[in-house]
Amino acid sequence: MSDAPIVESSGIWKTKALERHIALRLTYKRMLEWYDVVAGVTNADWTAAQTAISSRPGSILADVHPIYRFLNEGTDTALVQICELGLYLEAFRTDPAYPTIATDLISPKFASTMFELAIAYRWRRAGGTVELQPSAAAGRVADFCATISDIPFLIEASNIPAETFELLSFRAPLLIKRTASSYLKDDSVLVVRFQVPTVPEGSWEQALVGAIKNCCYEVSGPGWETRRHASKEFDGLRIDVERFSPGELPDATQEDPWDVRADQITEEKPHKLLLRILVRLPSGDIDSASRIIKKLIREMKQLSGVRNARVVLLDITGIEPNALQLRTDELREGLRREITKKPPLACVWLVSRMWTTEMRYGYWGLYVPNPNSTYQLPQSFLDRFVLNERSWDFLGEIEIRHTTEEDARRSFLGRQPTFEGYIDRW
């Protein structure tokens, strides 16, 4: 495998960086340095694979790795994302775990690794001595260790996936179409019913693809007319496939309403596939508190048997873009009920990542200490952490001067490409 870092078109990012660096309150030189640091964790083979994915018919934005997208975009968020990641990589370049971190960043672990770096960097800036991915008991590895006031805290930092309803509604039909068109080798009419009675845990996409493959196999080949139906249940979900002869089109108008309905035709010469995809999503609202508590329980198990001081950090942006808007009374009670069972666990932090009027990504959250723990984070550390996040621009290395909300909004609008100069004239 070639190790030469390469991106599709650095000119887009660098051109926009030159155009926007003043509005973003960054130096162009530093932006280019951070870009090169991030590009350095990629390689030619990885980039070629991402290029192929992005060029594939039917591909969507979510199919392409985030780093590939950010390196080849010129939006303000892409510019800042690359600078932010470059800053973290610079800060931890000498850490023994750096090669593993670099590999994880261009893998499906990107989101969790980015969160790990962001929080580890902030803990270091607040006074902690940080080591990435240290060994823990029983052969386990923590995400990072921060020594504060001579006490080493082992940290588990993890993400709760993005809203499952959204993923199911647009990802499921795409996966069904792509898989069915690959496995049926003659002209076909197929009705696929995908029922999701409850919110699935973990990775449901691979299980769905496997179920579709099995169903298509059962209704293909000579004599398929005698076995038109196939169904599979997996992880509490159900897929039903019904095949018809070319020219037949089943009437679905008499069926119960479906949340997603997609009629699609694929022409994989010399074969044609007519697909009717019906998806039924879970009813009712997702209970964010329950999902957060379940995730906390899983993360606590990651360091079970470890007697050192521990902290769990959860990025809940996927289900709650603003952690400060959570229904805190019910959630705090549920969190405390679980963490009090683990005396070494000092606290749990729920964090949301938000784009701010300072044109930076900020991390805001809910801090829940464990009253039964013998370990507590020093108040001085917590104060520095919060003060840094509110009042210091890590990228620009300048103080954030807080004004009124209206002044912040006007300043933000005045720095947008289509609004520059407008606010002053208004």
N, C-alpha and C positions, 0 to 999 in steps of 0.2 A: 504493500500500500504506500502510495506517495505521501510524504509528510509536508509537502509544500502548501502553505496556506493560500487559499484562493477564494474569491467571491465572484459572483456573476457580473456585477457592474459597480465597482466602488465609486465610479464617477457620479452616480445619482446621489449617494449619501454625502460624498465630499463636496459636491456642488451645493447641495442644500445646507451643509454645515457652514460653508463660506457665506452663504446668503443669510443664514439665521443666527449665527453665533452671537451677534450683538444683542438681538432680541432675547436670546436664551441666557444672556449674561455669562458666556463662556468664552475662553480664548480659542481661536481656530487651531492654534498649535496643539493645545491639550486635547481638543476633540480628535485631531488626527492621530495623536499618540494612543488614545484609548481605542480608537477604531482598529489600529494595528494590533493592539493587545488582544482584542476579541477575535479578529480575523486569524490570529495566530493559533487559536485552539481548534480551527477547522483544518481540513486537508482537501486535496483535489478530488479524491474518490468520494468523500462525503458530499462535497458540493455538486459533483456530477450526479449523484443519486438524488439530491434535492431538486436539481434542475429537471431531471426526468420526471419526478413526481409532480412538479408544478406545471409541466407541459402535458401531462396525461389528460386525455379527454374525461370530463366529469369530475376532475379534481376540484377541491374547494380550499379555501384559505387555511382551514385547520389541518389539512393534510401535510402542509409544508412546515418544516421545523421553524420555530420562532426566530432563532438566530439568523437563519438564512433570510427570512423576511426582513428583519431589522437591518441587516447589512446591505440590503438592496432596496431600501425605501428611503424617502426623504422627508417624512412627516416629522413634526416636532417630537412626538412620542417615540418614534424610532431613533431619532438622533439622541435623545436623552437616555433611552434604554441602553444603547450601545455605550454611551459615556459612563453610565452608572455601572454597568457590568465591567467595563474596562478599569474603573476605579477600584472595584473590589478585587479583581484579578491582580492588579498592581500591588495592592495592600498585602495579599497573601501569596505572592510569587515565591517566597522562600519557605513556605510551609511544606513539610514533607508530603502532605496529601495533595499538593497542587496538581500533579499529573492525573490523579484520580478525579479531582474536581473538573479539570479540563475535559476529560473523557465524558463525564456525566453531563456536562453542559450541552454537548452535541448529541445526546441520547434522549430517549423519552423522559429522562429524569430532569430535564431542563428546569421546569417550574419549581420543583422542590429544591434543586441545587441553587437556583437564583435566590430563593427565599432564605436558604441557609446562609449564603454569602452576605446578603443584605443585613440580616440580623447579627451575624457574627461581627461584621464590620462596625455596626452600631454599638455592640457590647464592648468592642475594643476601644472605640472613641469615648465611651462612658467610663473607662478606667479598668476594664477587665483584661487579663492576659489570656489571649485566645489561641487555641490549637484546634485545627480542623480534623474531623474524623478520628478522634483518639480511640484507642482500644478500651473496652469496658470489660466487665466480668463475663465469664462463660463464652469468651470468643466474640462477644458482641462489639459493635462499633457505634459510638454516639455520633451525632452530626457535628457537634463541636463541644469543646470544653472551655469554660471561662473561669479563671481563677480571680476571685474578688475577695479582698481582705483575707488573703491566705487560704480561702476555702475554694476548692475546685468544684464547679457545678457542671454536671454533664447535661447537655442540651439535646432534646429531640425536637427538630423543626420539621413540620410537615404541612402539606396542602390538603384542603378538602376540595374535591373536583368541582368544576363549574356546574352550573345548574343542569341537572339531569334531564329535565323536560326539554330544554333547548337542544341538548345533544341528541336525544332520542328522536325529536321531530325532524331534524335535518340530516342526521348521520345515518339513521336506520334505513331510510329509503335508498340512499346512495350505496350503502354496503350490500343491501339486498339486490339491487340492480347489477352492481359490479360482479357479485358472486354468481348470481343466476346466469348471467350472460356468458360467464366463463365455463360453466359446467353443463349447460344444455347445448348439444351439438346439432340440433335440427330445429326446423321451424316450430315454434311453440307459442301457446297462449297460457299464461300463468297468473293465477291469483294468489297472492301471498298475504296472509293475515298475521300480524304480529301484535300479540297482546302483552301488555306490561301492567299487571295488576298492582304491583308495589314498586317503589323506587329501588332499582338494583344496586347492590353494593359491589364495589370493585370494578374490574374491567369486564363489561358485558359485550363489547364489540367482537372480540375474538370468539367468544362462545356463540354469538349470533352467526358469524361467518361459518363456523363449523356446523351449526344446525342447518343452515341453508344448503351447504354442500351435501349433507346427508339426505336431506329431503329431495334435492334435485336428482341425486343418484337413484333414489327409490322410484321416481316418476320418469326416468329416462330409459332409453334403450328399447329394443324390440318388445312388443307386447305391453307397452306402457298403458294402453287403453284399459287394461284390466286392473291397473293400480294407479288410478288417477290422484289419489290422496296420500299425503304423507304429513306427519306432524312430529314435532320434538318439543320437549319441555326441558328447560335448563335455567338454573339459578332463579327459580320462581317465575320465569318468563315462558311464553308459549309461541311457537311458530307453526302455522298451518299452511301447507302448499297444496293447491288444486290445479291440475293441468287440463287443458281443453285442446281440441283440434284446431288447426289454423282455420280461421273463418268464424269460429265460435267466439262469442263474447258474453260472458255471464252477466246477468242483471243483478247489480248490487243495490239497487234503489230500495229494495224491500228490507234490507238488513238494518240493524240498529246503527245509529250514526257513529262514524269513526272520527277520531281526532285529526288524523292525517290521511289523505287519500291522494295517491299519485298514479296517473296512467302514463306509462313510458314505453317507447318503442326503441329497441336497440337493433342495429343492422350490422351484425358481425358476419360479413360475407363468408360463405354463401347462405348463412342462416339468419333468420329474423325472429326476434323475441318480442312479444307484446306482454307487458307486465301491468298488472293492477295491484298496487301495494296499499294495504290498509293497516293503519297503526292505531291502537287504542292505548292511551296513556293512563297513568294512575289518576284516580279521582281525588279531589280535595287538595289542600295545600300541603307543601312539604313542611314538616316540622323541623325548622332549623335547629332548635335547641336539642332535639333528640339526635339529629345527625352529628352535631358537634360533640355531644357527650359520648356517642358511640365511637367517634374518631379518637377522642381522648383516651378511652379505655384501650383501644388498639395500640395507641402510642405508648401508654404506660407499660404494656406488655413487652415492648421493644427493649426496655431496660429492666425487666423483671430479674430479680436476683442481684441487682447492683445496689450496694449499700451506700454509695456516695450520694451527695446532694444532687438532686435532679430537677430539671425544669422542662416543661412541655410547652412548645410554641406552635400554635396552629394558625395557618393563613386561611382565613374563612372568606376571602374575597369572592370566591366562586359562588357562595350562597348568600353572602351579605356584604355588598360593596362598602358599607360603612359600619364597622364594628361598634361605633358609638351609638348606633340607632337600634341595637339589639334590645329585646325585652329582658332587661338585666336581672330583675328579681327572680323570675322563674329559672333563668339560666344559671345565675350564680348559685342558687340552691342546689341545682342538679350537679354542677361542677364540684362544689364543696363536698357533696355527698360522696363523690367518687375519690377525690384527692385526699380526703381525710383517712381513707383506707391505706394510704401509702405514706407513712411518716417521712421517708427520705425525699419525697416530692415536695419541693419548696413552694411551687406555684404553677399556675397555667396562665399563659397569655394568649388571647384571641386577637388576631391582627388582620386588618384590611389594608390593602395597598391602593392608594388613591392618587389621581392626578390632581395637583393643587394649582391654585392661582399663581404660585411661584414658578409654574412650569417645571415641576419636579414631581417625582413619585414619593409620596410620604407614607409612613406606616403608622396607623392609628389603631388603638386597641383597648381591650378590657383586661385588666390585671386582677387575677384572683389568687391571693395567697392561701396557703394551707395552714389553718390555725393549729393543726396537730403536728406540724413538722418541726423538727429540731433545727432546721436550716431556714434562714430567711435572708432574702436579698437586702443588703444595707440600704437604708433610705437615701443615703448620699448618692449611691449608684443610681437608684431609680430617678432621683431628681436630675442628675446629669443627663441620663438617657432622655427624659422628657424634654429638658431644656434644649438639648442638641437637636431633637427632632422638630421642635417648634421654632427655634430661633437661629439655626445654623444651616447654611447651604453647603452640603458636603462637596458638591461638584465645583461650585464657584468659589468656595473657600471665603465666603462673606457672610456677614450677619444678616438675618432676615428681619427687616424692620416692620413690625406689625402695625397696621393701620386699621381703619374701620373696614367692615366687610364690603361696603360700597367702593371705597378707595382701592381695595384689593381687586375687586371685579373690574374696575375701570382700568387699572394698571394691566391686568391680564388681557383685556380686550385690546388695549393699545399696543400690545406686543404681538398680536396675531398678524399673519401675512396680509389679510384682507382689511385689517382695521388700523394698520400703522398710520399714525397722524390723524386719524378720524376723531379720537376722543378729545385731542387738544383743540380741534376746530369746532367741536360740538358745543 
